[in-house]
Amino acid sequence: MWDLNLEAIVKVKFDIDENGKIDNIKPNANLVGVSFMQQRAFNNAKQVFEIAALQIMEKLPLLIPAKVDNIPTKKTFQIFLQKKYFIKKNLHQHNFHTSAFISYPSSPQSQPLSTLKKIES
């Protein structure tokens, strides 16, 4: 049996255009509390978190665009997502748990954005 616990804080920059559509999504993951012997493994782990953040952002609905002089305008935003993967493997059983939290820089508390728990046998 082995455990794999990965956590990352993903900084996501994105634009909200004049129509409220999210565009130009740029995730950048920072892994927390782990080290890798190989750069390739590190890059792969980082990519897993960045892809997950991108998928979360792409599922958001149209938003209210920023306004300048009461005219909708394109604006760039930045948020931080905290993502965790807990994987426990025991011969014939895989437990998988992942959570995503969205944090606002002005708010000390994170709000759960999504939680998924899957047990396969």
Secondary structure in CASP SS format (residue, H / E / C, confidence):
PFRMAT SS
TARGET T0000
AUTHOR 0000-0000-0000
METHOD secondary structure of the structure
MODEL  1
M C 1.00
W E 1.00
D E 1.00
L E 1.00
N E 1.00
L E 1.00
E E 1.00
A E 1.00
I E 1.00
V E 1.00
K E 1.00
V E 1.00
K E 1.00
F E 1.00
D E 1.00
I E 1.00
D C 1.00
E C 1.00
N C 1.00
G C 1.00
K C 1.00
I E 1.00
D E 1.00
N E 1.00
I E 1.00
K E 1.00
P E 1.00
N E 1.00
A E 1.00
N E 1.00
L E 1.00
V C 1.00
G C 1.00
V C 1.00
S C 1.00
F C 1.00
M C 1.00
Q C 1.00
Q H 1.00
R H 1.00
A H 1.00
F H 1.00
N H 1.00
N H 1.00
A H 1.00
K H 1.00
Q H 1.00
V H 1.00
F H 1.00
E H 1.00
I H 1.00
A H 1.00
A H 1.00
L H 1.00
Q H 1.00
I H 1.00
M H 1.00
E H 1.00
K C 1.00
L C 1.00
P C 1.00
L C 1.00
L C 1.00
I C 1.00
P C 1.00
A E 1.00
K E 1.00
V E 1.00
D C 1.00
N C 1.00
I E 1.00
P E 1.00
T E 1.00
K C 1.00
K E 1.00
T E 1.00
F E 1.00
Q E 1.00
I E 1.00
F E 1.00
L E 1.00
Q E 1.00
K E 1.00
K E 1.00
Y E 1.00
F E 1.00
I E 1.00
K E 1.00
K E 1.00
N E 1.00
L C 1.00
H C 1.00
Q E 1.00
H E 1.00
N E 1.00
F E 1.00
H E 1.00
T E 1.00
S E 1.00
A E 1.00
F E 1.00
I E 1.00
S E 1.00
Y C 1.00
P C 1.00
S C 1.00
S C 1.00
P C 1.00
Q C 1.00
S C 1.00
Q E 1.00
P E 1.00
L E 1.00
S E 1.00
T E 1.00
L E 1.00
K E 1.00
K E 1.00
I E 1.00
E E 1.00
S C 1.00
END
